């Protein structure tokens, strides 16, 4: 098993993952651990036989460990952040609203994303779709990394297969394209995001992506491993993706963007409610690191948890030292997780009451141990980890796993002793990973922006209906629990026209579409700043602040706003202010 100090390790002492005959990243018999690694320690890490290491960048890496060597996973101060979180999709005539069409056709600016790159890290892409071909019938996809496929010896990527523009063009000329490039998007989510961000003009359908001349870099993420789904009690048939695979997708997109010599706009339409929602997860930290680079921006979805009733929050103090959260559990709910996060300055006492009225106290003195709560009158088992000071955030974390929960109203009572003003939050899994009949009776819609929308340097986009300027009902709402501003802005994301897998178009809604729109707009801004030579060292942070400055704001609303951020995305207005 990893030791506490192995969260920060000496990477030079660890064998590379690519040197093994098996591919641990794709092997269900290996567990994945995200670590911070350093190069200045003398003692080699005490890793088990068969472990291997894959760097993400100079700060983060992934250790792959045989599952039969690590024992049962547990949540504690050192390992909460090292166990990969799981992310899922954030969605269930818009260009005019964002000021993009006017820039496509502007006689001087004429911005269309030329010589920029947009990275879509998602479910893949339908590469044969004409929306992703140039005027000569050649692909605009420069690189396609399919993490799900069997790799080739000596390949450039650590697992899966990489296809280049040349490979895809050969496939397009073939009568059997999938024999040459056997990568498909079976879900359609990635294809929709790519279309919104960088699809070609289809005049007949009145459709065009935000950056129709941008090159595309596509990463098809592999599904999360079975052991993680089981640990987090997620349904076996849901499409979810691992944090470390997403981080590696970004890392290689950066590499290929540099190889192309193009500024890069990354789109992430995925999210999770796991974590403290304060930008401290490895993925959120890595996005902050990435967006600080010259000529790189990252646009992410704010999530669709605003109306899901998956968040409970209260403030405690001298006049009220106890609060009870009522949690309705639906019929046939197989199991779920719940995370409690409290102030690092407070000691919390918690108890849990079953629908039959039986109350059990939660111990705060077990250290790294797991407390098993068994009830007499219901068959439910609740495993609890009480982490007084979680290592990354310094906050109190109480992690619940409900097995075969009885239907009805469960009550979680939180008490503080010293009477200091102190708040706490509880989050359930995002929609799709828990029964729709399981929710808090007195939920709060705020602090529901999903991770990595809580990262500081990302451009976090929420969704609105551009036809009447109304906020998307399900949109995640801010701010962060520590007061940090999120979301940053609102982009069209309701009933948008999107490309379908088998051709044609349909409509879809969700904040992942808003993130794709924002990523395409970021590419246009890079074209003006970098390609046209106006701001050669433009960073993702610059893109974010330019778009925030140009966002459309209503006089009756105070900004920044928990629902709208700094306002509605309007790139044309950004250029009006510049002039």
Secondary structure by P-SEA (a helix, b strand, c coil): cccccccccccccccccccccccccccccbbbbbbbcccccccccccccccccccccccbbbbbcccccccccccccccccccbbbbbbccccccccccccccccccccccccccbbbbbccccccccccccccccccccccbbbccccccccccccccbbbbcaaaaaaaaaccccccccccccccaaaaaaaaacccccccccccccccccbbbbbbbcccccaaaaaaaccccccbbbbaaaaaaaaaaaaaaaaaacbbbbbbbcccccccccccccaaaaaaaaaaacccbbbbbbccccccccccccccccccccbbbbbbbbccccccbbbbbbbbccbbbbbbbbcccbbbbbbbcccccbbbbbbbccccbbbbbbbbcccccccbbbbbbbbccccccbbbbbbbbccccccccccccccccccccccccccccccccccccccccccbbbbbbccccccccccbbbbccccccccccccccccccccccccbbbbbbccaaaaaaaaaaaaaaaaaacccccccccccaaaaaaaaaaaccccccccccccccccccccaaaaaaaac
